[in-house]
Amino acid sequence: MTYREAILLGESILQKAKIVDAKNDAWLLLAMACRINHTYYYVHMDEEMSQEQIREYQALLSKRAERIPLQYIVGEQEFMGLKFRVNSNVLIPRQDTETLVEEALKVIEPGMRVLDMCTGSGCIIISILKNTTNVDGAACDISKQALNVAKENARLNGVFVDFERSDLFEHVDEMYDVIVSNPPYIRSDEIPLLMPEVSVFEPHEALDGSEDGLLFYRRIIKDCRANLKPQGRLLFEIGCDQGRQVSEMMQFAGFSDVHVIKDLAGNDRVVSGVFDSKEEKHV
C-alpha cells in the first residue's frame, strides 16, 4: 500500500464511521503512524509503506472509527497557540474557550493573583500566564487525574501554577483579584444527545451541570465571595443559552458591570462581573 492509497483508504473508513472531517483525520493519523509531514508525503506519496507502518495506521484508524476523539488518539490539542497534552481524564480544549482567556487578559494586570476554578487540562490558567508578566496563578479541580494532566501541561509550557485538588472552594484559602472558570454546564439530559466523541469519551464530571446546567454557577457565585477581593472580577464560560440566567445570578449576588461577551461565532460565551458587595441577595 502506498501513502496515497493509505489516505484514500483511511478517508473511506472514517466516512463510513460518520466522521465529519474524515480526510483531515486520515491524514493526521497517517502522519502520526508514519512520523511524516506534508513535505515528505508529497515527495514520497507513491512509495510503498512498510508493514509496520500499515499495521500502526490501521490500528489508529480503528480507534477513530470507534469515535474516540482524534485529540485523545494523538494526545494533544492546540489552544491559544500553545500545545496541551490531553487524555480521557480532561475535556479537550476548544476554540470557544479562548474567548474566556481573551476577556480575562483584558482585565489582568501585573501583580494580580488569578484563580482558575475547574481547571481540567490547565489550558486557561496556563494560557493566561503565558500572556502576562508578574502574575501569580493558581488552579483547582476535584479530579486528581485531571490535575496530573494540568501539571504536565504547566511544565511543558514553562509556567508555574499552584495546583490544588479541591471540590470548588473547599481547600482554597487565598484571596484573588480575578477568578475564571469553565465549569460543567451541560444539562444532564442533553449529554446522551451529544456526538459520541463527547457523550461517550469525554469525562462526564467535567460536562454535567445537573438538571438545568446551572448548578456549578450557583455554587461558584455563592462561595467565591470568600476568596475574591473587593472589586475583583469573576469570569465564566457559559453555554450559548445561559447568558441571561448567569448574569442575573451574579447581579443578585452583588456583582456590578455584569455583561455577556459573544464568541467568534456570535454566540453568548462569557459572563463577566465585578464583585462590589459581600451582601448575598438571591443566588
N, C-alpha and C positions, 0 to 999 in steps of 0.2 A: 504493500500500500504506500502510495506517495503522500507527501504532505498535503498536496492539493486534494487528493481523494479523501484524505482523513478529514479535512474541513467539511467537504460535502457530506460525508457520512455522518459526522457529528451534528451538522445542521439538520439533517433529516431525522436523526434520532430525537433530537431535542424538540423539533417541531411536532413530532408525534406525541411527545410528552406535554405539549401545550406550553412550552417555554416561550415567553414573549419575545425576547431578543436572542433567538436561537443561534443566529450566525455569529454574533459577537461572543456569546458564551462558548461556542465551539472553538473559536479562535483562542480565547483566553485559556481554555483548558488544554488545547494543543500546545500553546506556548509554555504552560506550566509543566506538562508531561515531558516535553522535549527540550525544555530550557532554551528556547529560541526567542528572537524578537522579529519584528516585521521585516527588517532588512535581510536577515538570514532566510526567512520564509520565501521572499520574492526571488532570491538568488537560487534557492535550492528546492522550490516547490514541486518539481517533477522528479526529485530523487526519492529513493525508497527509504522508508523509516525502518529502524531496527525493530526486531520482535519485542524487545524490552519496552521501547517507546510505544509501540502499538498496544501492548498489554496495559501500560500505565494510563494511556489516553482512554482506552475503553473502560477502565475502572473509574476514571473521573467522570466520563460521560454517564455511566450507570448511576453514580451518585446524584448528578444534576438531574437526570431523568426521574429520579425519585422525588424531585422538587426540593432537595437540600439546597439552601441558598448558595449561590456562587461564592459569596464572600466567606462563608464558613468553609467552603472547599479550598479556596486559595489562601484563607487565613488572614486576610487583611482587607481594609477598606480605606479609601481616601476621604478626608474631611478637612475642610478649611486649608487645603493644600498640604496637609500632613498625612502620614500613613499611620494607621492604627491596626494593631492586631485584634482580631475578633474570633470568637468561637461561640458555641451554643449557650454559653453562660451569660452572654450580653446581647442587647439589641444591636443590630447593625446601624452604625451612624448614617443618618440620612441628610440630604441636602437641605430639607426643610428646617432642620435644627440649626443650620448655620445662621439663620435669621436671629435666633436667640443669642448666639455668640456675638453677632454684629451689633445687636442692640446693647448688650452688656458692655462691649468695648466703648460705646459712646459715652458711658457714664463712669467708667472705672478710671481712676487717676492714680499716679504714683503714691505709694504709701498706704493704699487701701488694702483691706483684707476681704477676700471673696470666698464664699462657700458654695459648693456645687452639691445640691441635695439630690439623691438618687442618681449617682454618677455613672453607673454602668461601666462602659468601656473607658470612661475618663475623658472622652473626646471634648466635652465642653470646657472643663476647667483647664485641661492641657492646652487647648487652642487659645483660651484667654491668656494664659501665662506666656505662651509663645509670642503673643502680640502686644504685650505690655512690659513695662520695666518697673522694678521695685514694688511689685505686688505680691502679697502673700496669698497662697491658695490652699484651700482645704476641700475635702470631698468625703461624702458619706454614702454608704449603700448597705442594705440589710444582707446582701449576698456576699459571703466570703469568696466564692468563686469569681464573682464579678470584680471584686476588689483586687484579686490576684491579676486579672487581665489589665485593670486600670493601672496598677503599679508597674507592670511590664511596659505599658504604653508611655508612662511618665519617664521611665528610664530610657526607652528608645528615642523619645523626643527631647531628652535633655532638660527636663524641668523637675523641680521638687514640689511635690504635693503632699500635704499632711492628710493621709487617708485614715478614716475611722470606720470601723464596722458599727453601724447604728441603725435602729429602727426609727427612721426620721431623726428627730432631735434628741432621742433618748440619751445618747452619750456625747452630745455637743455642749461644751462648756464656755466657749469663747464668744466674743461679740464680733459682728461682721458689718462692713459697710454695704456690701452687696451680697444677696443670695440669689442664685439662679437654680432653676430646677426644670427638668423634663420628666415629670412623674408619670406613672401609669395612668392613662386617661381613656382607654378604650372601654366602652360599655361591655359588661360580661357577656351579654347575649349576642354581641356583634363579633366576638373573636372567632367563633366557628365559621363565620361567613367570609373571613379574610382569605386571601390567597394562601395556599398550603405552605409556601415558604415562611409565612408569618405565623399562621394559626397552628401549624404542626411543629415547627422547628425553633422559632424564637421563644425565649423564656416568658411564660405566661405571667409570672410575678412582676415582670417589667412592663406588661401590657395592660393588665386587668385593673381598671379603675372602679370596679364594683358596679352595682346595678345602673347607676346614672353616669358613670365615668368621672365623677367629681369628688370621690372620697378623699383622695390624696391632696387635692387643692384645699379642701376644708381643713384637713389636719395640719398642713403646712402653714396656711394663713393664720390659723389659731396659735400654733406653737412657735412659729418663727419669731414672734414678738419678744421672746426672752433672749434672743440671740442676734437681733437686728438693731443696730444703733439708731437713735433718733435721726430722722432724715435719711435713713438707709433705704436702699431700693431693693425691691423684690421683683424678679422677672421669671415668668413661667413660659414654657412652651405649652400650647393648648391644641386641642382638636379644632378643626375648622368651624365647628358649630358651637363652640363653648365660650366664645369671647364675651358675650353679654353676661352669662352666669358667673364666670370667674371675676369679671370686672366688678359686678355687684357685691360679690363676697368680699373683695378687697376694700371696696368703699365702706361697707358696713363695719369692717374691722379697723377702720381708722386710717386707711391709706388715701393719699391725695395724688393728684396728677396721674390718675389711673387711665391708661389708654391702651388700645389694641393696635398691634402692628401686623401688617399683612406680609406674606412671603412673596417670592418671585412669581408664583402662580396666581397671586391676587387673593389668596385665602387667608383668613384670620389665623395667625400663627403664634403670636407672643402677646402676653398681657404684662404691663409694667406699671409699677406704682411706688410712691414714696411713703414711708411709714412716718406718720405725723403724731399719732396718739397711741398711748397704751390702753386706752379705753376700749374694751371689746363691746361691740354692738350686737349684730346678729350674724354670726358666721354659720 
